[in-house]
Amino acid sequence: LQALYNGEIINFSGAMGQFQKMLQGEPKQIVILADANLYTEELEAIAMLADQLNATLICPMQTYTDESFGDDWLKSSQRAANAKAIEALEIKTEIPNENTVELLINFNHPDFTEFSAVESVSFQTHSDFQADLILPLAVFSESSGSLINEAGTVQQCQKAIYRNEPIPSVQEWITMFRGEER
């Protein structure tokens, strides 16, 4: 398992150590961004991490809205798969006026350009974001979880892809950072 730190490939233990260093020191202003397409269980784990780090958890929802897509019958302008879980978990959805932070931790949110950060960590499924520390994240089909649809119905999703060298899910990353067994 590899990661990128300032554009250089580092191994798993180096990535874990670097993330721990970023969290150490004086109490920092930390913002955690969460993707509204993550499973409810992943969002819950991120919310617990945010509480533990005394961080502000945000999921800017304007990124997922497409007014031209919705209709009055079937299609919603809200394109996020788990927007109702963001609402149910009471995760903030508006970007604060003060958007310069000491540490930004992004859990695959597609747009963190609204923030200026001294240091940044990005857990991502694709390599199209820039951050000081970039860690790979399993895609939705590599893990199981639940989504809450527009009608409020909880839907279970089963793991569909089993890789020989699996990439950690959000929950697995958080468990590893807490020092628990994977």
N, C-alpha and C positions, 0 to 999 in steps of 0.2 A: 504494500500500500504506500503510495507516494503522495506528496503534497507539494505546493509551491510556496516558497517564502521569498519575497522580493524578487520574483522571477526565476529563482533557482530551485531545482528539484531537491527536496529533502525527504528523508524516510519518515515512517510513522512516529517513531519515538522523538525525532527532532521536531515534528509538527506538534506533538502533544506538549513537549517542553516549551516550545515557542508560544503556544496558546496560554499555557500556565504563566509564563513571564508577562504576557500582555495583561493578565488579570491581576498581577501582583502590584504591590506598592500602595500609594495613597488611594483612598476611595476615589474612584473615577466615575465620571458621567458616562454611563454605558447605555447605548440604544441597541435593542435587538429587533431586527426586521424579520417577519415571518411571511412566507408565501401562503396565500389563501387557497392554494391547491394541495397543500399538505393534508395528510390524514388528521382526523380529530385527535387521535392519541399522540401524534407528533406535536400538534399545537399545544396540547396539555403539558407535554414534557418541556417544551420551550417556555411555556408560562411558568412552570415550576423553576426552571433555570433562571428566568428573569427575576423571580422573587428571591432566589438564593443569592444572586449577584446584585440585588437592589437596582436592577436595570429597568428601563422603560421599554415595554414591548409594544410594537406598532406594526400594523399591516395596512399600509396605504392602499385603499380600495380603488381610488380613481384609476389606477393602472389597469384594472380588470373590467372597467365599464366601457361598453361599446353601444352607444345609443342607436346606431344604425342597424344593429343586429336584432334587437328585441322586436317582438310583435305583441298583439293583444291576446294571443291565443296560446302559443306553445313556447316560443323562444324568449329568454330573458336577456336584458341588456347587461346583466351582471354575468360575466364570463368565467368567474372563479368557481372551481369545482366545490369548494367548501366555504363559501361566503357565510352561510348560515352558522357554521361552527365558530367563525370569527365573531359573529354577533352573539352567539350563545355563551362563549367564553369571555365576553366583554373585553375583547382586545381592542385597543385604540386603533382608529382607522384614519385619523387626520395627522398630517405632518405638523409638528409644533413649529411655532414661529422661530424659536431658537433651534436651528438645525446644525449647529457645529458641536460635535461631541468628541470626547477623548477616545472612546473605543466604540466602533460600530461592528456588530456581529450580525451577519446576514444569513438567514436560513432560506436560501434560494428565492428570495423575493426578486422579481425581474427588474426592479428599478430602484436602485439606491443612490441615484445621482442627485437626489434632493438634499443629501447630507454631505457635510464636510467633516472628516474625521482625522484625528491625529494618527490613529492606528485603525486598521480594519481587518476583519476576518470574514471570509465568505465560504459557507458550506454550499456547494452548488452541483447541480446535475450536469451542467454544460460549462464549457470554459470561456464564456464570453463576457465575464465580469472582471474588473480589476480590483485587487485587494492586496494588502501586505501579505496575508496568509490565506491561501486558497486550499480548501480541503474537499475531496470528492464526496458526493452524496448520492446514495442509491436513488434511482428513479422510482416512480410510484409502482411500477409493475414488479419491482424487486422486493417489495415488502407488502404486508397486509395492514389493513386498517379500516376505518369507517369514514364516510362522508355524510353530511346532512344536506339533503336536496332542498330545492326552493319551497317545497310543501312542508318541510320540517321532518321528513322521513329519514331515519338513519339507515344507510345502505352499507353493507359489508363488502369489502373488496379483498380478494384473495391474491396472494403472491402468484405471479404467473411466470416469472423468469428466475431460474436457479443458476447462478454463475459459478464457475469453478473457483474464481477469486472474487468473492462478493465485496461490494462497496458498502460501508456502513450506512445504516439508515439514521435519521435524526435521533431516534431513541437510543440506538447503539452508540453514536458519538457522545451523547450526553452521559450515558452510563460509563463510558470509558473515561471521560473527563472527571467524573466523580470518583474514579478509582475502583469502580465496581467491576465484577466479572462481566464479560460480554456474553 
